[in-house]
Amino acid sequence: MEPLDDARTDAYLRRLGVASRPGRASAEALRELHLRHLKTVPFENLAIHLGEEIVLTRDALFGKLVTAGRGGICYELNGGFAELLVSLGYRVELLQARVYGKDGAPGIPYDHLALRVDGRWLADVGFGEHSAYPLDLDEPGEQKDPGGVFLVRPAGEGADGTEGDLDVLRDGVPAYRLEARRPRVLADFRTGAWWHATSPESGFTRGPVCSRITEDGGRITLRDHTLIATPADGDRTEEELATEGEVLAAYRARFGIALDRLPVALHPRSQEVEQGA
């Protein structure tokens, strides 16, 4: 993976609200960049419902996340974040993961893209409700985070797992199975992105969702016409937005996304979207 040039690196940092480059590629700087990304670049599947193609190239990711001020799904968010981290001197590997469904079984191969940074840190800014900070792959015990209590443990071998796979759990529930032994390249995830953008079995095609962490550590989510606010120290509230204008205004005010039309579900929602809040 090649680094961004200086101009693009600085533009990406401005997108995150970071005034200057970190002095060095440290674990502390990684934690801050991870949290800033989650607060400023939303997890959103709007492209799928606007008829836009998900393009996994360096120029397309930068253009969408930085130039256009949009968000994306895991392949886009973690793909773009990886490019920024490499540009800042981090060693980054792309890892494929299979997301656990409600039936307790892992999903399709290349279901999810996560990052291993400097051989130790699991960075993931593309999984909706997940950890606010990178997880320590060398820590065998529980890891407390504003997003919950996480555990990274070896996965069982057999039909659904191979030697070296890791299960990532949040609050005792498996989130995804990480293939940790074989780093990938961005192009490897194109099939997974296509499946998620087109299949009726993908949670992403059942309705638009846009979500990010708020400055107070809570979360704001717009799912279809429902605006959901969960303060860090308060109760969850839901507001039904009655008109197209109210929904478009919420995208602008809450997420900085300016749309000229509403995203429309490809396949009617039959169950909750499993990723993204």
C-alpha positions as CSV (number, residue, x, y, z in Angstrom):
1,M,0.0,0.0,0.0
2,E,1.5,3.3,-1.1
3,P,1.2,6.5,1.1
4,L,-0.8,9.5,0.1
5,D,1.1,12.5,-1.0
6,D,1.6,15.4,1.5
7,A,-1.3,17.5,0.2
8,R,-3.8,14.6,0.5
9,T,-2.4,13.5,3.9
10,D,-3.0,17.0,5.2
11,A,-6.4,17.2,3.7
12,Y,-7.4,13.9,5.3
13,L,-6.2,15.2,8.7
14,R,-8.3,18.4,8.3
15,R,-11.3,16.2,7.5
16,L,-10.7,14.6,10.9
17,G,-10.3,17.9,12.6
18,V,-6.6,17.3,13.3
19,A,-4.7,20.5,13.1
20,S,-1.2,19.0,12.5
21,R,0.5,15.7,11.8
22,P,1.4,13.6,14.8
23,G,5.0,14.0,15.8
24,R,5.6,10.2,15.4
25,A,3.6,7.1,14.6
26,S,2.8,6.2,18.2
27,A,0.1,4.1,19.8
28,E,-1.2,7.2,21.5
29,A,-1.5,9.1,18.2
30,L,-3.3,6.0,16.7
31,R,-5.9,6.1,19.4
32,E,-6.6,9.8,18.8
33,L,-6.9,9.3,15.0
34,H,-9.1,6.3,15.4
35,L,-11.5,8.2,17.7
36,R,-11.5,11.3,15.5
37,H,-12.3,9.2,12.4
38,L,-15.3,7.6,14.2
39,K,-16.6,11.1,15.2
40,T,-16.2,12.8,11.9
41,V,-16.5,10.2,9.1
42,P,-19.9,8.4,9.4
43,F,-20.6,4.8,8.8
44,E,-23.1,5.0,6.0
45,N,-24.5,2.8,3.2
46,L,-26.2,5.6,1.3
47,A,-24.4,4.9,-2.0
48,I,-26.2,1.6,-2.2
49,H,-29.5,3.4,-2.0
50,L,-28.6,6.2,-4.3
51,G,-27.5,3.9,-7.2
52,E,-23.8,4.8,-6.7
53,E,-21.1,2.3,-7.3
54,I,-18.7,1.4,-4.4
55,V,-15.3,1.8,-5.9
56,L,-12.3,0.4,-4.0
57,T,-9.4,2.4,-5.4
58,R,-7.1,4.9,-3.7
59,D,-8.5,7.9,-5.7
60,A,-12.1,6.9,-5.2
61,L,-11.8,6.4,-1.5
62,F,-10.0,9.8,-1.0
63,G,-12.5,11.5,-3.3
64,K,-15.5,10.2,-1.4
65,L,-14.3,10.4,2.2
66,V,-12.3,13.6,2.0
67,T,-13.2,15.6,-1.1
68,A,-16.9,14.9,-1.0
69,G,-17.1,14.7,2.8
70,R,-19.0,11.5,2.8
71,G,-18.7,8.3,4.8
72,G,-19.0,4.7,3.7
73,I,-19.1,1.0,4.7
74,C,-16.2,-1.0,6.1
75,Y,-14.2,-1.4,2.9
76,E,-14.2,2.3,2.2
77,L,-13.7,3.5,5.8
78,N,-11.0,1.2,6.8
79,G,-9.5,1.3,3.3
80,G,-9.2,5.1,3.5
81,F,-8.0,5.0,7.1
82,A,-5.3,2.5,6.1
83,E,-4.0,4.9,3.4
84,L,-3.8,7.7,6.0
85,L,-2.0,5.6,8.5
86,V,0.6,4.4,6.0
87,S,1.2,8.0,5.1
88,L,1.9,8.8,8.7
89,G,4.5,6.1,9.1
90,Y,2.4,3.2,10.5
91,R,2.8,-0.4,9.2
92,V,-0.7,-1.5,8.1
93,E,-2.1,-4.8,7.0
94,L,-5.6,-5.4,5.6
95,L,-7.4,-8.4,7.2
96,Q,-10.6,-10.0,6.1
97,A,-13.2,-11.1,8.6
98,R,-16.6,-12.8,8.6
99,V,-19.3,-11.1,10.6
100,Y,-21.4,-13.3,13.0
101,G,-25.1,-13.3,12.2
102,K,-27.9,-13.6,14.7
103,D,-27.8,-17.3,14.2
104,G,-24.3,-17.4,15.6
105,A,-22.6,-18.4,12.3
106,P,-19.9,-16.4,10.5
107,G,-21.0,-14.8,7.3
108,I,-19.5,-14.8,3.8
109,P,-15.7,-14.6,3.2
110,Y,-14.6,-10.9,2.8
111,D,-17.6,-9.9,4.8
112,H,-15.6,-7.2,6.6
113,L,-12.3,-5.4,6.3
114,A,-10.3,-4.6,9.5
115,L,-6.7,-3.3,10.0
116,R,-3.7,-4.7,11.9
117,V,-1.4,-1.8,12.7
118,D,2.2,-2.2,13.6
119,G,1.7,-5.9,14.1
120,R,-0.3,-5.4,17.4
121,W,-3.3,-3.1,17.1
122,L,-6.7,-4.0,15.6
123,A,-8.0,-0.8,14.2
124,D,-11.6,-0.7,12.9
125,V,-13.4,2.5,12.0
126,G,-15.9,0.7,9.8
127,F,-18.1,-1.6,11.9
128,G,-20.7,0.8,13.2
129,E,-21.1,0.3,17.0
130,H,-17.7,-1.1,18.0
131,S,-14.7,0.0,19.9
132,A,-13.8,3.7,20.1
133,Y,-10.1,2.8,20.3
134,P,-7.9,0.2,18.7
135,L,-7.9,-3.2,20.4
136,D,-4.7,-4.9,21.6
137,L,-4.2,-8.1,19.7
138,D,-1.5,-9.1,22.3
139,E,-3.9,-8.8,25.2
140,P,-5.5,-12.2,26.1
141,G,-8.0,-10.7,28.6
142,E,-10.9,-8.4,28.5
143,Q,-10.4,-4.8,27.2
144,K,-12.6,-2.1,28.5
145,D,-13.5,0.6,26.0
146,P,-16.2,3.3,25.8
147,G,-17.9,1.0,23.2
148,G,-18.1,-2.0,25.6
149,V,-16.0,-4.8,26.9
150,F,-14.0,-6.5,24.2
151,L,-12.2,-9.8,24.0
152,V,-9.9,-11.1,21.2
153,R,-9.4,-14.9,21.5
154,P,-8.3,-17.7,19.2
155,A,-11.2,-19.1,17.1
156,G,-12.1,-22.8,17.2
157,E,-10.8,-24.9,14.4
158,G,-12.9,-26.9,12.0
159,A,-15.4,-26.1,9.3
160,D,-15.9,-22.4,10.3
161,G,-12.4,-21.7,11.5
162,T,-8.7,-22.3,10.6
163,E,-5.6,-22.1,12.7
164,G,-4.7,-18.5,13.5
165,D,-8.2,-17.1,13.2
166,L,-9.3,-14.8,16.0
167,D,-12.8,-14.1,17.3
168,V,-13.6,-10.6,18.4
169,L,-16.2,-10.4,21.1
170,R,-18.1,-7.3,22.3
171,D,-19.9,-7.6,25.7
172,G,-19.5,-11.4,25.5
173,V,-21.1,-11.7,22.0
174,P,-19.0,-12.7,19.0
175,A,-18.8,-9.7,16.5
176,Y,-16.6,-11.2,13.8
177,R,-14.0,-13.8,13.0
178,L,-10.7,-12.3,11.8
179,E,-8.4,-14.1,9.5
180,A,-5.2,-13.0,11.1
181,R,-2.5,-15.0,9.3
182,R,-2.9,-13.7,5.8
183,P,-2.9,-10.0,5.0
184,R,-4.9,-9.0,1.9
185,V,-4.9,-6.2,-0.7
186,L,-7.8,-3.8,-1.2
187,A,-8.9,-5.4,-4.5
188,D,-9.5,-8.7,-2.7
189,F,-12.6,-7.1,-1.1
190,R,-14.4,-6.2,-4.3
191,T,-16.5,-9.3,-4.3
192,G,-17.6,-8.7,-0.7
193,A,-18.5,-5.1,-1.5
194,W,-20.5,-6.2,-4.6
195,W,-22.4,-8.8,-2.5
196,H,-23.3,-6.3,0.2
197,A,-24.4,-3.7,-2.3
198,T,-26.7,-6.0,-4.3
199,S,-27.8,-9.1,-2.3
200,P,-31.3,-9.2,-0.7
201,E,-29.5,-11.2,2.1
202,S,-27.2,-8.3,2.9
203,G,-28.4,-6.0,5.7
204,F,-27.1,-3.1,3.8
205,T,-29.7,-3.3,1.0
206,R,-32.7,-3.3,3.3
207,G,-32.5,0.4,4.1
208,P,-30.3,3.4,4.4
209,V,-28.4,4.0,7.6
210,C,-25.9,6.7,8.6
211,S,-24.2,6.8,12.0
212,R,-21.3,8.3,13.9
213,I,-20.0,8.8,17.4
214,T,-20.8,12.3,18.8
215,E,-18.4,14.7,20.5
216,D,-19.8,13.7,23.9
217,G,-19.1,10.0,23.3
218,G,-22.7,9.2,22.4
219,R,-24.1,8.2,19.0
220,I,-26.3,9.7,16.4
221,T,-28.0,7.5,13.8
222,L,-30.4,8.2,10.9
223,R,-32.0,5.0,9.8
224,D,-34.5,5.6,7.0
225,H,-36.7,8.4,8.4
226,T,-35.9,7.7,12.1
227,L,-33.3,9.9,13.9
228,I,-31.9,8.0,16.9
229,A,-29.8,9.8,19.5
230,T,-28.0,8.0,22.3
231,P,-26.1,10.4,24.6
232,A,-23.2,9.0,26.5
233,D,-24.9,9.7,29.8
234,G,-28.6,9.7,28.9
235,D,-31.5,7.7,27.5
236,R,-31.9,6.8,23.8
237,T,-34.5,8.9,22.0
238,E,-36.1,8.4,18.5
239,E,-37.7,11.0,16.3
240,E,-39.7,10.3,13.2
241,L,-38.9,12.8,10.4
242,A,-42.1,13.4,8.5
243,T,-40.9,15.0,5.2
244,E,-38.2,14.6,2.7
245,G,-36.9,18.0,3.5
246,E,-36.5,17.1,7.2
247,V,-34.5,14.0,6.3
248,L,-32.2,15.8,3.9
249,A,-31.7,18.5,6.5
250,A,-30.8,15.9,9.2
251,Y,-28.1,14.4,6.8
252,R,-26.6,17.9,6.4
253,A,-26.8,19.1,10.0
254,R,-25.9,15.8,11.8
255,F,-23.5,14.2,9.4
256,G,-22.3,17.0,7.0
257,I,-23.7,15.1,4.0
258,A,-25.5,17.2,1.4
259,L,-27.9,15.1,-0.8
260,D,-30.2,16.3,-3.5
261,R,-32.5,13.3,-3.1
262,L,-33.4,10.6,-0.6
263,P,-31.8,7.2,-0.7
264,V,-34.3,4.5,-1.4
265,A,-34.1,0.9,0.0
266,L,-33.2,-1.7,-2.6
267,H,-35.0,-4.5,-0.7
268,P,-37.6,-3.8,2.0
269,R,-36.2,-4.3,5.5
270,S,-37.1,-7.6,7.0
271,Q,-34.8,-7.5,9.9
272,E,-32.5,-5.0,11.6
273,V,-29.3,-4.0,9.8
274,E,-26.6,-6.1,11.7
275,Q,-23.8,-3.5,11.2
276,G,-23.8,0.2,11.6
277,A,-25.8,1.0,14.8
